[in-house]
Amino acid sequence: QVQLVESGGGLVQAGGSLRLSCAASGRTFNRDAMGWFRQAPGKEREFVASISWSGANTVYADSVKGRFTISRDNAKNTVYLQMVSLKPEDTAVYYCTARGLDVATKTADYWGQGTQVTVSS
C-alpha cells in the first residue's frame, strides 16, 4: 500500500518559519516528480511547488516564490517544503503529492492526508 505521510505543520506567527516533510512508503518515487498543494477553508485547491525526480528542476506558485523552498532526498523517499516569512494567507491544509502532477488540473496520482499550517497575524 502506497502512503504519503506529511509532518511538520502547526501554528506559527506571521513572519515565522515551518518545514514540512513528506515520507513515502510502499513504493519509491525517485523517478517521479513530487510536490505540494494546499487548500484553505472555502477556497479552491492551489498548487504550491513541485520538484523533478532529480531535484534539478523546481516550480513555484507566484504567491510563494522567494519564501518557500522545495527539496527532496531520494535515498529517504522524502520531499520537504521549507517555508519562511509566513503570512496569514498561507494558512491552509498542505498536501504532499507524487507522480502524475498536473498543475492545470491540480491533480496527481498519489496524495497524502494533509497537514494543517496556521499562521496567526
Helices and strands as residue ranges (DSSP letters): E 3-7, E 10-13, E 18-25, E 34-39, E 46-51, E 58-60, E 68-73, E 78-83, G 88-90, E 92-98, E 110-111, E 115-120
